Amino acid sequence: MQITLNGKPHRCDAVTIRELLDQLDLHGRLAVEVNQNIVPKSEHATYQLHDQDTVEIVHAIGGG
């Protein structure tokens, strides 16, 4: 499927956000947004991606 990942075209075989993160080897404190909606970490394993979705992934960094 073809998605937009962090502003760039990206082809992937992932069905869920968790699969996408695993394929990208991204772990830790991450925030994921699909089509301008934040997806809670508790839903990453079940949230299904679709062709032409726009996905933004950022590392959540604490500080002050």
Backbone atoms as SQL, in Angstrom:
CREATE TABLE atoms (id INTEGER PRIMARY KEY, chain TEXT, resi INTEGER, resn TEXT, atom TEXT, x REAL, y REAL, z REAL);
INSERT INTO atoms VALUES
  (1, 'A', 1, 'MET', 'N', 0.844, -1.169, 0.000),
  (2, 'A', 1, 'MET', 'CA', 0.000, 0.000, 0.000),
  (3, 'A', 1, 'MET', 'C', 0.889, 1.232, 0.000),
  (4, 'A', 2, 'GLN', 'N', 0.368, 2.318, -0.484),
  (5, 'A', 2, 'GLN', 'CA', 1.087, 3.580, -0.538),
  (6, 'A', 2, 'GLN', 'C', 0.511, 4.525, 0.526),
  (7, 'A', 3, 'ILE', 'N', 1.378, 5.027, 1.403),
  (8, 'A', 3, 'ILE', 'CA', 0.971, 5.998, 2.408),
  (9, 'A', 3, 'ILE', 'C', 1.904, 7.205, 2.310),
  (10, 'A', 4, 'THR', 'N', 1.538, 8.263, 3.004),
  (11, 'A', 4, 'THR', 'CA', 2.453, 9.386, 3.176),
  (12, 'A', 4, 'THR', 'C', 2.958, 9.297, 4.600),
  (13, 'A', 5, 'LEU', 'N', 4.270, 9.183, 4.764),
  (14, 'A', 5, 'LEU', 'CA', 4.884, 9.015, 6.070),
  (15, 'A', 5, 'LEU', 'C', 5.772, 10.216, 6.361),
  (16, 'A', 6, 'ASN', 'N', 5.392, 10.974, 7.371),
  (17, 'A', 6, 'ASN', 'CA', 6.142, 12.181, 7.739),
  (18, 'A', 6, 'ASN', 'C', 6.407, 13.067, 6.524),
  (19, 'A', 7, 'GLY', 'N', 5.365, 13.224, 5.704),
  (20, 'A', 7, 'GLY', 'CA', 5.428, 14.133, 4.570),
  (21, 'A', 7, 'GLY', 'C', 6.020, 13.580, 3.288),
  (22, 'A', 8, 'LYS', 'N', 6.419, 12.297, 3.288),
  (23, 'A', 8, 'LYS', 'CA', 7.039, 11.702, 2.102),
  (24, 'A', 8, 'LYS', 'C', 6.294, 10.437, 1.687),
  (25, 'A', 9, 'PRO', 'N', 6.187, 10.181, 0.390),
  (26, 'A', 9, 'PRO', 'CA', 5.557, 8.933, -0.061),
  (27, 'A', 9, 'PRO', 'C', 6.318, 7.727, 0.490),
  (28, 'A', 10, 'HIS', 'N', 5.564, 6.727, 0.903),
  (29, 'A', 10, 'HIS', 'CA', 6.183, 5.529, 1.478),
  (30, 'A', 10, 'HIS', 'C', 5.339, 4.320, 1.108),
  (31, 'A', 11, 'ARG', 'N', 5.990, 3.291, 0.565),
  (32, 'A', 11, 'ARG', 'CA', 5.305, 2.049, 0.254),
  (33, 'A', 11, 'ARG', 'C', 5.562, 1.076, 1.388),
  (34, 'A', 12, 'CYS', 'N', 4.506, 0.419, 1.852),
  (35, 'A', 12, 'CYS', 'CA', 4.675, -0.533, 2.951),
  (36, 'A', 12, 'CYS', 'C', 3.702, -1.686, 2.823),
  (37, 'A', 13, 'ASP', 'N', 4.014, -2.764, 3.532),
  (38, 'A', 13, 'ASP', 'CA', 3.156, -3.945, 3.580),
  (39, 'A', 13, 'ASP', 'C', 2.443, -4.050, 4.916),
  (40, 'A', 14, 'ALA', 'N', 2.640, -3.069, 5.781),
  (41, 'A', 14, 'ALA', 'CA', 2.063, -3.113, 7.127),
  (42, 'A', 14, 'ALA', 'C', 0.547, -2.968, 7.063),
  (43, 'A', 15, 'VAL', 'N', -0.122, -3.699, 7.940),
  (44, 'A', 15, 'VAL', 'CA', -1.574, -3.601, 8.038),
  (45, 'A', 15, 'VAL', 'C', -1.956, -2.729, 9.232),
  (46, 'A', 16, 'THR', 'N', -1.162, -2.791, 10.291),
  (47, 'A', 16, 'THR', 'CA', -1.462, -2.010, 11.493),
  (48, 'A', 16, 'THR', 'C', -0.320, -1.037, 11.786),
  (49, 'A', 17, 'ILE', 'N', -0.588, -0.098, 12.667),
  (50, 'A', 17, 'ILE', 'CA', 0.453, 0.842, 13.085),
  (51, 'A', 17, 'ILE', 'C', 1.609, 0.091, 13.723),
  (52, 'A', 18, 'ARG', 'N', 1.329, -0.892, 14.573),
  (53, 'A', 18, 'ARG', 'CA', 2.380, -1.670, 15.229),
  (54, 'A', 18, 'ARG', 'C', 3.284, -2.323, 14.183),
  (55, 'A', 19, 'GLU', 'N', 2.695, -2.914, 13.142),
  (56, 'A', 19, 'GLU', 'CA', 3.493, -3.539, 12.089),
  (57, 'A', 19, 'GLU', 'C', 4.360, -2.502, 11.382),
  (58, 'A', 20, 'LEU', 'N', 3.808, -1.319, 11.127),
  (59, 'A', 20, 'LEU', 'CA', 4.585, -0.257, 10.484),
  (60, 'A', 20, 'LEU', 'C', 5.760, 0.147, 11.367),
  (61, 'A', 21, 'LEU', 'N', 5.513, 0.350, 12.649),
  (62, 'A', 21, 'LEU', 'CA', 6.585, 0.731, 13.564),
  (63, 'A', 21, 'LEU', 'C', 7.657, -0.350, 13.637),
  (64, 'A', 22, 'ASP', 'N', 7.241, -1.609, 13.640),
  (65, 'A', 22, 'ASP', 'CA', 8.206, -2.716, 13.657),
  (66, 'A', 22, 'ASP', 'C', 9.038, -2.729, 12.373),
  (67, 'A', 23, 'GLN', 'N', 8.386, -2.535, 11.223),
  (68, 'A', 23, 'GLN', 'CA', 9.103, -2.520, 9.950),
  (69, 'A', 23, 'GLN', 'C', 10.112, -1.379, 9.890),
  (70, 'A', 24, 'LEU', 'N', 9.756, -0.246, 10.509),
  (71, 'A', 24, 'LEU', 'CA', 10.644, 0.919, 10.522),
  (72, 'A', 24, 'LEU', 'C', 11.669, 0.837, 11.649),
  (73, 'A', 25, 'ASP', 'N', 11.564, -0.210, 12.474),
  (74, 'A', 25, 'ASP', 'CA', 12.426, -0.406, 13.638),
  (75, 'A', 25, 'ASP', 'C', 12.375, 0.803, 14.581),
  (76, 'A', 26, 'LEU', 'N', 11.158, 1.295, 14.806),
  (77, 'A', 26, 'LEU', 'CA', 10.931, 2.416, 15.722),
  (78, 'A', 26, 'LEU', 'C', 10.309, 1.888, 17.008),
  (79, 'A', 27, 'HIS', 'N', 10.910, 2.254, 18.123),
  (80, 'A', 27, 'HIS', 'CA', 10.433, 1.788, 19.421),
  (81, 'A', 27, 'HIS', 'C', 10.568, 2.925, 20.425),
  (82, 'A', 28, 'GLY', 'N', 9.981, 2.768, 21.569),
  (83, 'A', 28, 'GLY', 'CA', 10.093, 3.782, 22.614),
  (84, 'A', 28, 'GLY', 'C', 8.855, 4.654, 22.670),
  (85, 'A', 29, 'ARG', 'N', 9.053, 5.831, 23.182),
  (86, 'A', 29, 'ARG', 'CA', 7.938, 6.770, 23.356),
  (87, 'A', 29, 'ARG', 'C', 7.671, 7.484, 22.032),
  (88, 'A', 30, 'LEU', 'N', 6.618, 7.041, 21.362),
  (89, 'A', 30, 'LEU', 'CA', 6.271, 7.587, 20.065),
  (90, 'A', 30, 'LEU', 'C', 4.847, 8.125, 20.083),
  (91, 'A', 31, 'ALA', 'N', 4.633, 9.170, 19.323),
  (92, 'A', 31, 'ALA', 'CA', 3.280, 9.672, 19.084),
  (93, 'A', 31, 'ALA', 'C', 2.988, 9.412, 17.610),
  (94, 'A', 32, 'VAL', 'N', 1.812, 8.839, 17.344),
  (95, 'A', 32, 'VAL', 'CA', 1.438, 8.513, 15.974),
  (96, 'A', 32, 'VAL', 'C', 0.110, 9.183, 15.645),
  (97, 'A', 33, 'GLU', 'N', 0.089, 9.833, 14.481),
  (98, 'A', 33, 'GLU', 'CA', -1.107, 10.505, 14.001),
  (99, 'A', 33, 'GLU', 'C', -1.431, 9.934, 12.628),
  (100, 'A', 34, 'VAL', 'N', -2.694, 9.579, 12.410),
  (101, 'A', 34, 'VAL', 'CA', -3.131, 9.088, 11.108),
  (102, 'A', 34, 'VAL', 'C', -4.253, 9.995, 10.630),
  (103, 'A', 35, 'ASN', 'N', -4.050, 10.594, 9.478),
  (104, 'A', 35, 'ASN', 'CA', -5.036, 11.512, 8.904),
  (105, 'A', 35, 'ASN', 'C', -5.460, 12.588, 9.904),
  (106, 'A', 36, 'GLN', 'N', -4.480, 13.148, 10.580),
  (107, 'A', 36, 'GLN', 'CA', -4.633, 14.249, 11.532),
  (108, 'A', 36, 'GLN', 'C', -5.361, 13.864, 12.818),
  (109, 'A', 37, 'ASN', 'N', -5.417, 12.571, 13.111),
  (110, 'A', 37, 'ASN', 'CA', -6.008, 12.081, 14.360),
  (111, 'A', 37, 'ASN', 'C', -4.963, 11.292, 15.129),
  (112, 'A', 38, 'ILE', 'N', -4.713, 11.687, 16.376),
  (113, 'A', 38, 'ILE', 'CA', -3.762, 10.955, 17.203),
  (114, 'A', 38, 'ILE', 'C', -4.332, 9.587, 17.546),
  (115, 'A', 39, 'VAL', 'N', -3.494, 8.566, 17.384),
  (116, 'A', 39, 'VAL', 'CA', -3.906, 7.196, 17.702),
  (117, 'A', 39, 'VAL', 'C', -3.195, 6.795, 18.982),
  (118, 'A', 40, 'PRO', 'N', -3.964, 6.499, 20.051),
  (119, 'A', 40, 'PRO', 'CA', -3.340, 6.101, 21.321),
  (120, 'A', 40, 'PRO', 'C', -2.502, 4.839, 21.161),
  (121, 'A', 41, 'LYS', 'N', -1.427, 4.752, 21.937),
  (122, 'A', 41, 'LYS', 'CA', -0.536, 3.590, 21.878),
  (123, 'A', 41, 'LYS', 'C', -1.309, 2.290, 22.100),
  (124, 'A', 42, 'SER', 'N', -2.335, 2.334, 22.922),
  (125, 'A', 42, 'SER', 'CA', -3.125, 1.132, 23.210),
  (126, 'A', 42, 'SER', 'C', -3.848, 0.603, 21.967),
  (127, 'A', 43, 'GLU', 'N', -3.941, 1.415, 20.916),
  (128, 'A', 43, 'GLU', 'CA', -4.624, 0.995, 19.685),
  (129, 'A', 43, 'GLU', 'C', -3.666, 0.667, 18.543),
  (130, 'A', 44, 'HIS', 'N', -2.361, 0.832, 18.749),
  (131, 'A', 44, 'HIS', 'CA', -1.401, 0.622, 17.669),
  (132, 'A', 44, 'HIS', 'C', -1.455, -0.789, 17.087),
  (133, 'A', 45, 'ALA', 'N', -1.700, -1.783, 17.914),
  (134, 'A', 45, 'ALA', 'CA', -1.708, -3.171, 17.435),
  (135, 'A', 45, 'ALA', 'C', -2.957, -3.508, 16.623),
  (136, 'A', 46, 'THR', 'N', -4.025, -2.733, 16.786),
  (137, 'A', 46, 'THR', 'CA', -5.276, -3.053, 16.105),
  (138, 'A', 46, 'THR', 'C', -5.707, -2.007, 15.082),
  (139, 'A', 47, 'TYR', 'N', -5.120, -0.812, 15.132),
  (140, 'A', 47, 'TYR', 'CA', -5.511, 0.260, 14.213),
  (141, 'A', 47, 'TYR', 'C', -5.018, -0.075, 12.806),
  (142, 'A', 48, 'GLN', 'N', -5.948, -0.243, 11.875),
  (143, 'A', 48, 'GLN', 'CA', -5.585, -0.652, 10.530),
  (144, 'A', 48, 'GLN', 'C', -5.297, 0.550, 9.632),
  (145, 'A', 49, 'LEU', 'N', -4.209, 0.437, 8.902),
  (146, 'A', 49, 'LEU', 'CA', -3.837, 1.456, 7.930),
  (147, 'A', 49, 'LEU', 'C', -4.509, 1.151, 6.599),
  (148, 'A', 50, 'HIS', 'N', -4.725, 2.211, 5.816),
  (149, 'A', 50, 'HIS', 'CA', -5.352, 2.066, 4.511),
  (150, 'A', 50, 'HIS', 'C', -4.528, 2.805, 3.462),
  (151, 'A', 51, 'ASP', 'N', -4.665, 2.369, 2.232),
  (152, 'A', 51, 'ASP', 'CA', -3.976, 3.015, 1.124),
  (153, 'A', 51, 'ASP', 'C', -4.280, 4.515, 1.137),
  (154, 'A', 52, 'GLN', 'N', -3.260, 5.321, 0.942),
  (155, 'A', 52, 'GLN', 'CA', -3.342, 6.781, 0.885),
  (156, 'A', 52, 'GLN', 'C', -3.486, 7.462, 2.251),
  (157, 'A', 53, 'ASP', 'N', -3.362, 6.723, 3.348),
  (158, 'A', 53, 'ASP', 'CA', -3.366, 7.348, 4.674),
  (159, 'A', 53, 'ASP', 'C', -2.155, 8.262, 4.801),
  (160, 'A', 54, 'THR', 'N', -2.302, 9.291, 5.615),
  (161, 'A', 54, 'THR', 'CA', -1.199, 10.175, 5.958),
  (162, 'A', 54, 'THR', 'C', -0.814, 9.884, 7.397),
  (163, 'A', 55, 'VAL', 'N', 0.423, 9.453, 7.602),
  (164, 'A', 55, 'VAL', 'CA', 0.895, 9.039, 8.926),
  (165, 'A', 55, 'VAL', 'C', 2.052, 9.943, 9.350),
  (166, 'A', 56, 'GLU', 'N', 1.960, 10.456, 10.560),
  (167, 'A', 56, 'GLU', 'CA', 3.039, 11.241, 11.155),
  (168, 'A', 56, 'GLU', 'C', 3.500, 10.505, 12.408),
  (169, 'A', 57, 'ILE', 'N', 4.799, 10.304, 12.526),
  (170, 'A', 57, 'ILE', 'CA', 5.365, 9.631, 13.694),
  (171, 'A', 57, 'ILE', 'C', 6.427, 10.548, 14.281),
  (172, 'A', 58, 'VAL', 'N', 6.310, 10.833, 15.568),
  (173, 'A', 58, 'VAL', 'CA', 7.321, 11.659, 16.236),
  (174, 'A', 58, 'VAL', 'C', 7.712, 10.977, 17.541),
  (175, 'A', 59, 'HIS', 'N', 8.952, 11.197, 17.938),
  (176, 'A', 59, 'HIS', 'CA', 9.412, 10.709, 19.229),
  (177, 'A', 59, 'HIS', 'C', 8.949, 11.687, 20.299),
  (178, 'A', 60, 'ALA', 'N', 8.311, 11.178, 21.335),
  (179, 'A', 60, 'ALA', 'CA', 7.877, 12.002, 22.457),
  (180, 'A', 60, 'ALA', 'C', 9.072, 12.185, 23.394),
  (181, 'A', 61, 'ILE', 'N', 9.465, 13.422, 23.590),
  (182, 'A', 61, 'ILE', 'CA', 10.621, 13.722, 24.426),
  (183, 'A', 61, 'ILE', 'C', 10.187, 14.615, 25.584),
  (184, 'A', 62, 'GLY', 'N', 10.458, 14.158, 26.787),
  (185, 'A', 62, 'GLY', 'CA', 10.130, 14.953, 27.974),
  (186, 'A', 62, 'GLY', 'C', 11.223, 15.976, 28.249),
  (187, 'A', 63, 'GLY', 'N', 10.883, 16.947, 29.000),
  (188, 'A', 63, 'GLY', 'CA', 11.873, 17.961, 29.326),
  (189, 'A', 63, 'GLY', 'C', 11.204, 19.170, 29.956),
  (190, 'A', 64, 'GLY', 'N', 11.984, 20.161, 30.176),
  (191, 'A', 64, 'GLY', 'CA', 11.358, 21.329, 30.774),
  (192, 'A', 64, 'GLY', 'C', 12.295, 22.509, 30.830);
